[in-house]
Amino acid sequence: MVSKHIDSTPLRVLSLESRRGDEMRSLIERHGGLATVAPSMREIVIAENAAAFAFGNRLFAGGIDVVVFMTGVGATALMEALETRWSRAEVLSVMNVCRTVVRGPKPAAVLSKWGLRIDDRVPEPNTWRDLLSTMETAFLLSGKTIAIQEYGKPSDDLYYELIERNALVVRVPVYRWALPEDVQPLIDAVRQTVEERFDLILFTSAQQFHHIMTVADTLGLSQKWLEAANRCVVASIGPTATETLRDGGLPVDLQPTHPRMGPLVRESLDLGRGLLLTKRGLQRAADFENSKQLDG
């Protein structure tokens, strides 16, 4: 028998969004879900950013051919670091000599605001493979010095492929991810997941999974959390997050048509009830078969 909860009440949704948590809560509620938002990350600007200044020195010396901007927040942080030594006009002047590549709409908006030319835009879903393909199509990689504004975890697979193509990679880290200062909402979310108080879990980045698993592990609940999360509908914003979730033992049930927060929430809540019915029905069938085998 299908539970009354799945049939008739709003889906209970867990989001691990941090910076846009209020917007996420509003979207979930607007589309009929019951929202729990547990911030899972905070961005820490790397103090005394020697890598940014080394990039700046190399840029002014004419030693950079291509600059890749991966995120809007990171592009802004990089400029703020460089402006402690050079004027923005000076930085933009030398950057305009380079080829500029943006991974998605957010860094594109930042560069447009600066008045900086954008040569190449990476199409959705904006993965490192899309970035590599865009650059390969647009220009010869061999012999190019390519500076990449990092965000959080370095993209080692991308770096390997660029080096294989005889490009020189200059990493420019500008911020890293840390757990939020207040981890209690995340602790509560882990325990509530284990207690099966959610129907749908939304991931808008791969790092969110790493952080909730870190907290679950400190509570001694990592395996129980994974088992409980696998009984929910799991929605991922795009291929990078999806790959991380699957590698971590959490298969993804839904990925939106566009890798943005709005489509993620809308499509997850539109399709979530049917996916949940199917998923829990299959789980009950598997449990029944297992019990028959044990009895036999």
Rosetta blueprint (number, residue, H / E / L):
1 M L
2 V L
3 S L
4 K H
5 H H
6 I H
7 D H
8 S H
9 T L
10 P L
11 L L
12 R E
13 V E
14 L E
15 S E
16 L L
17 E L
18 S L
19 R L
20 R L
21 G H
22 D H
23 E H
24 M H
25 R H
26 S H
27 L H
28 I H
29 E H
30 R H
31 H L
32 G L
33 G L
34 L E
35 A E
36 T E
37 V E
38 A L
39 P L
40 S L
41 M L
42 R E
43 E E
44 I E
45 V E
46 I L
47 A L
48 E L
49 N L
50 A H
51 A H
52 A H
53 F H
54 A H
55 F H
56 G H
57 N H
58 R H
59 L H
60 F H
61 A L
62 G L
63 G L
64 I L
65 D L
66 V E
67 V E
68 V E
69 F E
70 M L
71 T L
72 G H
73 V H
74 G H
75 A H
76 T H
77 A H
78 L H
79 M H
80 E H
81 A H
82 L H
83 E L
84 T L
85 R L
86 W L
87 S L
88 R H
89 A H
90 E H
91 V H
92 L H
93 S H
94 V H
95 M H
96 N L
97 V L
98 C L
99 R E
100 T E
101 V E
102 V E
103 R L
104 G L
105 P H
106 K H
107 P H
108 A H
109 A H
110 V H
111 L H
112 S H
113 K H
114 W H
115 G L
116 L L
117 R L
118 I L
119 D L
120 D E
121 R E
122 V L
123 P L
124 E L
125 P L
126 N L
127 T L
128 W H
129 R H
130 D H
131 L H
132 L H
133 S H
134 T H
135 M H
136 E H
137 T H
138 A H
139 F L
140 L L
141 L L
142 S L
143 G L
144 K L
145 T E
146 I E
147 A E
148 I E
149 Q E
150 E E
151 Y L
152 G L
153 K L
154 P L
155 S L
156 D H
157 D H
158 L H
159 Y H
160 Y H
161 E H
162 L H
163 I H
164 E H
165 R L
166 N L
167 A L
168 L E
169 V E
170 V E
171 R E
172 V E
173 P E
174 V L
175 Y E
176 R E
177 W E
178 A E
179 L L
180 P L
181 E L
182 D L
183 V L
184 Q H
185 P H
186 L H
187 I H
188 D H
189 A H
190 V H
191 R H
192 Q H
193 T H
194 V H
195 E L
196 E L
197 R L
198 F L
199 D L
200 L E
201 I E
202 L E
203 F E
204 T L
205 S L
206 A H
207 Q H
208 Q H
209 F H
210 H H
211 H H
212 I H
213 M H
214 T H
215 V H
216 A H
217 D H
218 T H
219 L L
220 G L
221 L L
222 S H
223 Q H
224 K H
225 W H
226 L H
227 E H
228 A H
229 A H
230 N L
231 R L
232 C L
233 V E
234 V E
235 A E
236 S E
237 I L
238 G L
239 P H
240 T H
241 A H
242 T H
243 E H
244 T H
245 L H
246 R H
247 D H
248 G L
249 G L
250 L L
251 P L
252 V L
253 D L
254 L E
255 Q L
256 P L
257 T L
258 H L
259 P L
260 R L
261 M H
262 G H
263 P H
264 L H
265 V H
266 R H
267 E H
268 S H
269 L H
270 D H
271 L H
272 G H
273 R H
274 G H
275 L H
276 L H
277 L H
278 T H
279 K H
280 R H
281 G H
282 L H
283 Q H
284 R H
285 A H
286 A H
287 D H
288 F H
289 E H
290 N H
291 S H
292 K H
293 Q H
294 L H
295 D H
296 G L
